[in-house]
Amino acid sequence: MQDIHAWEVSKEDAMSDHRRINFLLEQDKPASRYCRNPRRTKWEVFDKELSQSIGLWIGRVKTPTDIDWELTGVNSALINAYEKAYPLHKVSGRHRIPWWNNELKKLKIKANRAFHIAYKSRSEEDWNKHREARRTFKKLV
């Protein structure tokens, strides 16, 4: 079907003879999210846009209405320069590493737990279990 995406056969045991298949329907897919990355800010573009939009207004401001008019212009110039220098980008919501899988995740958790147990007990047997779990994880990676 065209509406099914992101399907996978579950590695967990089920009560039947078959494995469970997990999938998402197209309407279940989360909407795209947009955000701004501060490290991608182009300060030269911001400065250029702002200096082009805001001219010198010395002597043009004489009444409170003129102040409101100029502040509206400054505000819109700041917003436009900000949007051009600090663009939105699409976030997929999933930072997935292609080679990482569920088995690696479980081995990493097992190795971390073994470390904490060994650290608390300080017994050589627990340290050996931790080393073996860590070695297994590193071999699979």
N, C-alpha and C positions, 0 to 999 in steps of 0.2 A: 504494500500500500504506500501511497505517496505521503500520507499524513504521519507515518511512523518514522521516527529518527532516534538516534542515540540508543540503539538497542544493544543488549549484551546478555549473554547467558550467565546466570549467577553461579558462583563457585560454591555457594553454601549448600549444605545438604537440605533436601526437602523430604516431606513425608511420602511422596510418590516415587515412582521409578524414574521420573524425568526431572531435569533441572528446571528452575524457574527462569523465565525470560523477562528481563526488565526493559521497558521501552517508554518513550515519551511520544505523545501525540503532538501534532503541529500546533494545535490551539493551547497546549500546555507549555509550549516554549516561552520562556520569559521575554518580555519586550526588550529591545535594545536600549542600552543605557549610555548616556553621553556625559563626559566629565572633562575637566581641564587638568593638565599636568603642569605643575608650577615649574618643573625643570625645562619645559619646552617654551617658556616665555621668551619672546624675541624683543628685547628691550630697545633695540635700534628702531624696529618697526613702530613700537609704542611711541617713542620720542618723536619720530618723523611724523606720524599721523597726528599726534597731539599738537605739534608746532604748526602743522598745516591748517588744522581746524581752528585753533585759537590764535587770533591776531592780536595786535596791540590795541587796547581799548582805552587808552588814556584820554581823558577829556570827553568821552562819549557818554559817561555815566553821570547824570545830573539829577535824576529823580528816582524815587523808590521803584517805579515801574521799569525804568532802565536797568536797575539792579536785578530785578526779577528776570527780565529779558536776557540779560547777559549770563546770569547764573544758569538759566535753562540751556543756553548755548554751551557753556562750559561743561555742564553735566552730560549733555548728549555727546560732546566731543570726547570726554573721558571714557564714556561707555563704548563708543565706536572704536577708539584706539585700543581699549582693553580687549574687545572682541576680535580685533584683527591681529593683535600681538600675542594673544593667549587663546588659540583656537580650541574648539571642542573636538574631541575624538571619541570614536565609538569604543565602548568597553564590552567585550564579549561576555564578561562575567565568569569566564572559565580560563584560568591560567593553567592549562594542562600540559604537562611534559609528556611527549609522545612515548617515551620508553618506560615511564613510571606506571606500575600496575598495582593491583590489590595485594598481590603476594609480597611485593617489596614493602608495601605499607605495613603489612602484618609482621614481617621480619624486623623492620625498623622498630616497631613498637615492642616486640619481644626482646630485642637487644637493649633497648632503653630501660625496660622493666628489669632485665637481668642486671644491668649496671646499678640501678637504684637499690636492688636487693643486696648486691655484693657490697655496695658502699656502706649500707647500714649494718650488715652483719660482719663485714670484714673477714669472712672466712675464705680460705683459698679455694674451696670447692665452688662457692658462688662466683668467685672471680673467674674460674675456669669455664663455668657455664656462660658467663658474660662474654668471654673471649670467643668461645665457640659460636655463640649466637651472632656476634659481631662479624666473625669470619664468614659465616654463612651468608649474612646480608651483603658483605662486600663482594663475595664471589658472584652473587646473583646480579649485583649492580654492574 
